[in-house]
Amino acid sequence: MKSISLQKQLILRLLILVTCVWLLGLCLAGIQLNKELNKTFDSALQETAERILPLALVEIFNREDAKLLQQLPALSAHEERLTYQVRNVEGQVLLQSHTARQKSFSIPLRDGFDSQEGYRIFTVSAVQGRYFIQVAEPLDKRREAVMHTLLNLAMPLLLLLPLCLLMAIFLVRQVIRPVRQYGTQLAQRGAGDLTPVTPGNLPHELEPMRQAVNQLMRRLQTALESERHFTANAAHELRTPLATLMAQAQRLEKTLGDEVSRLKAGQLVTTLNHLVNLSDKLLQLAKADSSALLTDKPQDLSLLLSLIADEYQRSGVQNLQLQLPEQAIKACIDADAFSILVKNLIENAIKHGEANSRITVQLSVKGELRVVNACEPLNTDQLSRLHERFFRASDSLPGSGLGLAIVDALVKGMGGQIQLLSPASNSDRGFEAVIQLPIQFVTIQPL
């Protein structure tokens, strides 16, 4: 399932909330504005009618034929927003503005406001109800005024939305920063570092989660330490009796005169030798599972590799080829842990490689360690299980099945990466182990 960013969720929801509140506020403002403007326009309509009516009656009474329709001309060309008509009690139009239409005012002659066919009309009477004036205003003009006012109100708010978005991003990042720092501290922990995390300024709501994580890490650390101590103590306690048994078995093999008995004693020596090697591997595994794989003082990896290669060459392994860069590679890695890692890779190459075939050990300036040996390529299933403890690709070959498991644990504890290839790079056969040491701990010095 794809994870969702908490920061994006907060920003998006905050922006949606602000937008919805803004739209709701705009709608409420529009309703109230429409109500207030209608009151204002109605008041202006009434005021206009009451001011025009006396003047219109004077105009009607002063002409020769009072019942003749008279349309007042405009002094200049303009849009007449308010139109009016003066009628007598019979409904006859006596006087009207220059753009008034008789059909627009076809409403009953009674005082007050009325609406008809898109017009707001105010009617008022005079001379004991014998004359009426009707002043009309188009409703679309009122709607236009409301929309124009709302638009003027909305424009600044629209310009403020990007600012609100930037402020939301800034504030959410400030709130999320302690959570990100907490996640970074957890991510930077090595595989063996299970000490409690104590971040600063973590939100109060996340404090139970931090306490639960620390409790879990303490339980894991206790369980792993118990397992490591048991493995190390068991292997250490077995070394002395196994060494004693080995010496007695070797002595027995030399003193026996019967060929069959000597053969059985030799098998016993071989079995005891396997147990001794197994106890050594268990001690190495306990070392690999520990958290003390990195040091404060840099170690010269090139020098360590040279010493290990010389040791194997003196023991009779002449097909080992060492390739080192011209610069000295130093890294903050425990020297014993690095030696265990390299020796397990070389021993794996010796045991599972073809006889007298070349074994290449290469260290690059980027902190990449490669160990390559010649053999028949492994299948995908075998290759994927080589890091498992006590797994062996072939039961016919010697070994405990712990070598590559120890290497895998060491590399993860150092914070590096391991890649097992078969066939090897640029070949159709062979086996290759590629170890990428943590480059942040690597320094390069000239030889």
N, C-alpha and C positions, 0 to 999 in steps of 0.2 A: 504493500500500500504506500502510495506516495505521501511523504510528509508535507505538511503545510507550515509555512513560515508564520510564527506568532507575530512578528513585526508587521508583515504584510496584512495579516488579519486585522490587527489593531488599527493600522492606518486606513485600510479600506472601510472598516466598519465605522470608524470615527468620521471619515469623510462622508459616508452615506448618511450617518446621523446628522451631521452638520447641514448637508444638502436638504435632507427631509425637513429639518427644523426651519431652515431658511425658506423652503417652498411653503411650508405651513404658515409661517409668519407672513409671507408675501400674500397668500390667499386671504388670511384674516385681515391684513392691511387693505387688500383690494375690496373686501366686503364692506369694511368700515369706511373706506374712502368713497366708495360708490354711494353709501348711505349719506355721508356728509355733503358730497357734491350735489346730490339730488336735492337735499334741503336748500343748499345755496342757490342752485339753479331755479328751484321753485320760488324761492324768495325773490330772486331777480325778475322772474316772470311776473309775479304778482305786482312787484313794485313798478315794472314797466307798464302793465295794464292800467294801474291806478293813476299813473302820471300822464298817459296818453289820452285816457277817456275824456277829461275836461276839455283838452285842446281839440279833440275830434268833435265833440258836441258843439263847440263854438264854431268850428268850420262848417258843420252841417246846418246850424241855425242861421248862419250868415249868408248862405247861398239862396238863390231864387227858388229852386226846386229841391226841397229837403229829401225827397225820396229818390233822387237821381243818384246812381252809383258813381262815385268818384274814386279814382285810383291815383294816389299821390306819387308823383315821379321822384326818382332818386336824384339827389344832388350830384352824385358822382358814382361811377361804376364800382360796385363792391358786392361781396357776398353777404346777403341779408340772412343772418342766422335766426333772428326773431321776425316773424310775420304776424300781422294782425288784421282783423276785420271788425267793423262796427255794424251792428244789425239793429233793426227795430223789432218790436214785439212780434210782428208777423214773420220774422225771419229774413226779411229783405236786407241785402247787403247795401249799406249806404256809403261806406268808406273802407278802403283797404290799402295795405302797403303795396309797393309796386311788384312784388313777387308772390303775393298771396294768391292762393287758389281756393275757389269757393268749395270745392269738394273736400279740401283738407279739413274744413271746419264743420262738417255735417254732423254735428252733435246737438243734443237738446240744449235749449237756452236756459241754463241754470248756473247760479254762482258756484264757483269752486274749480277744482282741478279735475281733469279727465285725460285719458290716453286713448288715442285712436290712430291706427294705420301708421305707426312709427312716429307719432307726434305727441308731445306733452302740451296740453292746452289749458289755459286758465281763463275763466269767464267771470266777468263782473258786470253788474247792471247799474243803471242810473236813471234819474227822473222817474222815480216810482215804478221801476221795472219796465219802462217803455223802450229803453235803449240798452244794448249790450255790446261790450267789446270782448273779443276773443283774441288772446295772444298765444301763438304756438311756437314751439321749439322742436327741431328734429331730435329724436332720441339717439340716433346714431352719432350725433355730435357730442352728446353726453358720454356715450360709450367710448368715443374716440378720446375725449378728455381724460376719462378714467384710465384707459390703456396707456396713454401718453405719460400720465403721472406715475403709473406703476412701472413703466419702462425706465423712467428717470430714477425711480427708487431702486430698481433691480440692477441697473448698470454698475453702480459702485459695489454692490454685493457680488456680482459676477467677477469683478476685478479682484475682490477679496478672496474668492475661492482658491486661486493658486497660492495666495499667501497662507490661507488656512491649511492647505495641503503641505506646504513647506514647514509650517509650525507643527503640524501633526507628526510629520516625519522626524523632525528634530526632537520633539518631546518623547515620542515613542522610543526612539533610539536611546535617549537618556535613561528611560525607564528599563529598557531591555539590556543596557550595557552590563549591569552586574550579572545578569543571567548568562550573557555571552562569555564574560570573564570566568564564570564558574564552569561552563562547558569547556572553555579552553584549558583551564587547569586540569580538568578530568582527562581531556584528550592528550595532554602533554605527559601524563603519567606513563611510565614504562610498564611492561607486562608484569613485573614483580613488585611494583610500588603500589602498596595498598594502604598507605598511611592516610588518616582522615584529611579531608579538604576543608580549609577554613577560609572561605572567600569573604571579602568585605562588602558591606552595603547590599547584601542580598535581601530582596523584599521579604517582609514578614510572612507573606502567604506561602513562600517557597521554603521557609525554614524547616517544616516537617519533612519535605523531600530531601533536604541536605542531611538532616539527622538520620533518615532512613538509609540513604546511600552510605554514610559513614559507618553506620551499624553493620550494613551488609559487607563493607570492605573489611571491617574488623573481624567479622566472622570468617570471611574468606581467608584473611591473613592468618588467623589462628588455625584454620583447617590445613592450609598449605604448609605452615611451619611445622605442624604436627606430622604431616606426611613426609616432609623433607627430613625432619629429625629422625623419624622412624627408619626411613630408607638409609640415611647416612649411618645411623647407629647400628642397624642390622648389618650393613655392608662392612662397617669397621670391625664389629665384633666377630664377623665370620673370617676376616683376613688371617688372624693368628691361628685358629684351629685348622684352617685350610692350608696355611703354610706348613704347619706341623704335619698334617696328613700328606702333603706333597713330598716333604722330605722323607717321611717313613716309606711312602710308596716307591719313591725313586731308589731308596736303599734296599727295599725288598726286591725290586726288579733286578738289581745288580747281584744280589746274594742267591737268588733262585737258580738252580741248575737245570731244572726242567724247562724245555722250550715252551710248552703249553702254559706253564705257570708264569713264565716271564711275559708271554703274550697277554695274559690276563692282567698282570701287574702293569704292563704298558698301557692297556686300555683304562685302567684305574687312574694312572698318571694323566692321561689325556682328559678324562672326565674332571679330575681335580683342577687341571689347568683351565678348563672351560669355566669351572666355578670361580676360580680366582679372577679370571678376566671379567666374569659377570659381576662380581663384587666391585671391581674397579669401575665398571660402567655404571653401576648403581651410585657409587660415590660421585662420579662425574655428572650423573643425572641430578643428584641432589644439589651439586654446584650450579648446574644450569637452571634449576628452578629457584635459586636464591635471587635476591634483589641486588646483590653486591657485584654487578657485572660491569659497572662504570666507575671510573675513578676521577679524581680531580686533577691528577698529574698525567699528562699525555705519555703514551708509550710508543716506542718506535716499532711499528708493525713490520717494516722491512727487515730490521735486525732480528726480530723474533722469527720471521719466516726463514731467514738465512740459518739461524741456529737449529730450527726444527729440521730443515732440509739436510744440514750436515749430520745431524743425529741419525736420520734414516739412511743416509749414504754410508756412514760408518758401520751401520748394522747390516749392510749388504744390499740395500735397495739402490741399485745403480741406474735404474731407468727413470729416476725422478728428475724432472727438468724444472728449474725455478726461473721465473721471469719477473724481474723487479724493475720499477721505473728508475730513472736517473735521480729523482728527488727522493728524499727520505719522507715516508708517510708516517705521521704521528696522529694518534687518536686517543681519546680518553676512555680506553677500554682496559679492563683488568687483564694483566698479562697471562695469568693462569687460565682464565676463561678463553682467551684468544688461542692459547696453545692447545687446550682441549678441543676447541672447534676445528682447528687445522689438522690436528692429529687424527681425529675421527674421520675427516674427509679423506685424508691420505690412506688410512687403514681401510676405509670402504673401497677406495680405488684399487688398493693392493689385493684385497680379498676377492672382489667381484670383477676385476679387470683381467684381461687375457695375460697369460704368462709372458714375461719379458717384454710386454708392450710399454710404450712410453706413458708416463703419468706427468701431466703438465699442471704446475701450480703457478698462477699468474695474479699479480696485484697491480692495479692501475692507479693512476694519480687521482682518480675520482673516488677511491676507496672501494673499488669493486674487486672482489676475490673470486677467482675461477679455478676449479679443480676438474680436470678432464682426464678420463681414462678410456681405453678401447675395450669394447665388449659388444655383445649382441644387443640391439635396441630393446628396451622394455615396452610392454604394451601400456595402454592408457590406464587401465585399472591398477597395475603394479606401480606405475609412476605416481598415481594419486594417493597411494597408501604408504609410500616409503617413509613419511614422517610419523607414522603410527608406531607406538612402542611395541617391541617384540614382533614386529612384522618383518619377514624376510621374503625377498622375491624368489629365492630358490632354497629349498630345504637341504639340498645336496652340498651347499657351500657352508663353511664355518662362520660363526658369528652369533650374536645374541639378539640381533634385531633392534638394538638400542642406539647404534651409531648416529644415524641420520635423525632420530628422534632427539638425541642430545644436541645435535647441531641446530635443529629447528628451535628448540627451547632456548639455546644460547642466543641465536640471532634475534628472536623476538624479545628476549630480555634486554638485549643491547639497543633495541629500537631500530634494527635493520630489517632487511627483506631477503628472503631466500627464494630461489627459483631452481627447480630440478628439470633438466632437459634430457630426453633420450628419443632419438639420436642427438648427439652433440651438435653445437652450432657449426654450420658450414660442413656438415658430414651426414652420411646416411646410416651411421652406426655410432656406438659409443655412448657414454654417459657424462653429463656435465652438471656440476653444481655451481650456481652463480650466487654469491653472497654480496649484497649491497650494504656496506657498513654505514652507520648513521653519519652522513656527510657533514652535519653541523658540528661534529666533534673532530673533524679531520683538519690537520694543518700540514702544510708542505714546506719542508726545509731542504736546501741544497745539500748534497752529500759533501 
